Amino acid sequence: MELRVTLPLRPEAPSRARAVIGEELGTLSAKVREDATLLVSELITNAVRHAPASERAEVELRIRNEAGRVRVVVADPGVG
């Protein structure tokens, strides 16, 4: 399963990303969900705070859950 969600670079983006994690990883252990939620919240918060203003003022969250592994990718319009 892979999910892609695009969120506007706004202060509410981390909250929405946490909700997505809860919805998409609900069948996994509480520890895995907690770790993924913290990770995503921090990455999205950093993107909101530090990504440069641009025409594409969005952050993309990708979640892949398969074969006992979870992969999370956060991409913003910054160059770093």
JOKAVEN-V725453 format. One record per residue. N is the residue number from 1. RES is the residue in one small letter. SS is DSSP state (A for helix, B for strand, O for the rest). Layout:
BEGIN
[[N | RES | SS] [N | RES | SS]]
END
This chain:
BEGIN
[[1 | m | O] [2 | e | B] [3 | l | B] [4 | r | B] [5 | v | B] [6 | t | B] [7 | l | B] [8 | p | B] [9 | l | O] [10 | r | O] [11 | p | O] [12 | e | O] [13 | a | A] [14 | p | A] [15 | s | A] [16 | r | A] [17 | a | A] [18 | r | A] [19 | a | A] [20 | v | A] [21 | i | A] [22 | g | A] [23 | e | A] [24 | e | A] [25 | l | O] [26 | g | O] [27 | t | O] [28 | l | O] [29 | s | O] [30 | a | A] [31 | k | A] [32 | v | A] [33 | r | A] [34 | e | A] [35 | d | A] [36 | a | A] [37 | t | A] [38 | l | A] [39 | l | A] [40 | v | A] [41 | s | A] [42 | e | A] [43 | l | A] [44 | i | A] [45 | t | A] [46 | n | A] [47 | a | A] [48 | v | A] [49 | r | A] [50 | h | A] [51 | a | O] [52 | p | O] [53 | a | O] [54 | s | O] [55 | e | O] [56 | r | O] [57 | a | O] [58 | e | B] [59 | v | B] [60 | e | B] [61 | l | B] [62 | r | B] [63 | i | B] [64 | r | B] [65 | n | B] [66 | e | B] [67 | a | O] [68 | g | O] [69 | r | B] [70 | v | B] [71 | r | B] [72 | v | B] [73 | v | B] [74 | v | B] [75 | a | B] [76 | d | B] [77 | p | O] [78 | g | O] [79 | v | O] [80 | g | O]]
END
